[in-house]
């Protein structure tokens, strides 16, 4: 695996500091946040300057992440994603991590399901000409509480709807496999989901959720839940695939990413 850092935990840090942390950790990849969080590169931002900054730090600019929701019954995010794809093409980025959406899986039916498929298809066809691969994350919906979060199933965490979705969208759409997101919605064997979708997996997010007395979850470093990381890593095997540490808490993101990296290194 080729290890790096994911964008989300760095959302409150300037890009140069994100790159400096990644370099200090001895990693070679940093997922670039675009138009999804406070410190992200905005739409229409200076792509040449970003590319030069990555080159100066010796960090690979191969994947980016943005935000969208195609399950809420509208098409508002299609234009945004196309703009982000153009920016990725300018920077030579191969993978753009997007979402199918965050509505509860039982609500994405009929016209809403058809609209989601249509949006993903349009984005995929546009990306094909730009040589950018859209990558849909396995991500549940999230309810936030004072002490933590609660995840619920969406179309990309429910194995049945995930398979149905993949059968209906263009083959150039990949998957960002996030085992912790699957575990958070109650899937005790995320490795089994991986085996069913591995031909579409382009890269991986590595994080964890610590259980709280309330029943809620606290985003944390890898190894803080009962999820079987050895089984997950065994299932992935020796694939030459990008694996990004996604520590979600901004206040100690470098420490959290380091803890995840050390945990994964120790059990491999």
TAZI-V876793 format. One line per field, one symbol per residue. ss: DSSP state (H for helix, E for strand, L for the rest). psi: psi as a letter, one per 40 degrees, with the letter a starting at -180 (. if undefined). burial: + if it has 9 or more other C-alpha atoms within 8 Angstrom, else -. A space follows every 50 residues. Layout:
BEGIN
ss: ???
psi: ???
burial: ???
END
This chain:
BEGIN
ss: LEEEELLHHHLLLLHHHHHHHHHHLLLLEELEEELLLLLLELLLLLHHHH HHHHHHHLLELLEEELLLLLLLLLLHHHHHHHHHHHHHHHHLLLEEEELL LLLLHHHLLHHHHHHHHHHHHHHHHHHHHHLLEEEEELLLEEEEELLEEE EELLLLLLHHHHHHHHHHLLLLLEEEEEHHHHHHLLLLLHHHHHHHHHHH EEEEEELEEEELLLLLEEEELLLLLLLLHHHHHHHHLLLLLEEEELLLLH HHHHHHHHHHHHHHHHHL
psi: ihiaiiddeeeeiiddddddddddefiehhhhhhfeideihiheigdddd ddddddefhhgdiiiaiiheeeeifdedddddddddddddefhdhhhaid ieiideegibdddddddddddddddddddefhhhhhighiihhiideaih iihaeedhdddddddddeiieehahhhgddddddeehegdddddddedee hdiihhaihhiideeiihhaiheeaehgddddddddafhgihhhhghehd dfdddddddddddddde.
burial: -+++++++++++-----++++++---+++++++++++-+++-----+--- +-+++-+-++++++++-++++++---++--+++++++++++-++++++++ +++++--+---++++++-++++++++++-+-+++++++++++-----+++ ++++++++--+++-++--++--+++++++++++++---+++-++--+--- ++++++++++++---++++++++++-+----++-+-----++++++++++ --+--++++++-++----
END
